[in-house]
């Protein structure tokens, strides 16, 4: 499944004031800040978002959020948010901001 172009454009609009690199990754379109992925329009639908690893458990309690599974195991610090969880601009903005703030706090690549 290809990523959702509409979601990608919504993310672009929210990141218009940031210095962002777009890169095809994991079948989706990732948005990188300082070389670090902040969020992505997932090839499986919805949004992938990078969060502080220590926040993972608390954020998983939210509606429409599930862990990111890679190579058969849960990856702390990465979440999948279903389409319903990013259906409004306010909801999407919340996740995009969370991912961008975390990525900005990492050392540049």
Secondary structure as the mmCIF struct_conf table of DSSP 4:
data_model
#
loop_
_struct_conf.conf_type_id
_struct_conf.id
_struct_conf.beg_label_comp_id
_struct_conf.beg_label_asym_id
_struct_conf.beg_label_seq_id
_struct_conf.end_label_comp_id
_struct_conf.end_label_asym_id
_struct_conf.end_label_seq_id
HELX_RH_AL_P HELX_RH_AL_P1 UNK A 5 UNK A 14
TURN_TY1_P TURN_TY1_P1 UNK A 15 UNK A 17
BEND BEND1 UNK A 18 UNK A 18
STRN STRN1 UNK A 21 UNK A 25
TURN_TY1_P TURN_TY1_P2 UNK A 26 UNK A 27
STRN STRN2 UNK A 28 UNK A 33
TURN_TY1_P TURN_TY1_P3 UNK A 34 UNK A 35
STRN STRN3 UNK A 36 UNK A 41
TURN_TY1_P TURN_TY1_P4 UNK A 43 UNK A 44
BEND BEND2 UNK A 45 UNK A 46
STRN STRN4 UNK A 47 UNK A 50
HELX_RH_3T_P HELX_RH_3T_P1 UNK A 53 UNK A 55
HELX_RH_AL_P HELX_RH_AL_P2 UNK A 56 UNK A 60
TURN_TY1_P TURN_TY1_P5 UNK A 61 UNK A 61
BEND BEND3 UNK A 62 UNK A 62
TURN_TY1_P TURN_TY1_P6 UNK A 63 UNK A 64
STRN STRN5 UNK A 65 UNK A 70
TURN_TY1_P TURN_TY1_P7 UNK A 71 UNK A 72
STRN STRN6 UNK A 73 UNK A 81
HELX_RH_3T_P HELX_RH_3T_P2 UNK A 83 UNK A 86
BEND BEND4 UNK A 87 UNK A 88
HELX_RH_AL_P HELX_RH_AL_P3 UNK A 89 UNK A 104
TURN_TY1_P TURN_TY1_P8 UNK A 105 UNK A 105
BEND BEND5 UNK A 106 UNK A 106
HELX_LH_PP_P HELX_LH_PP_P1 UNK A 107 UNK A 108
#
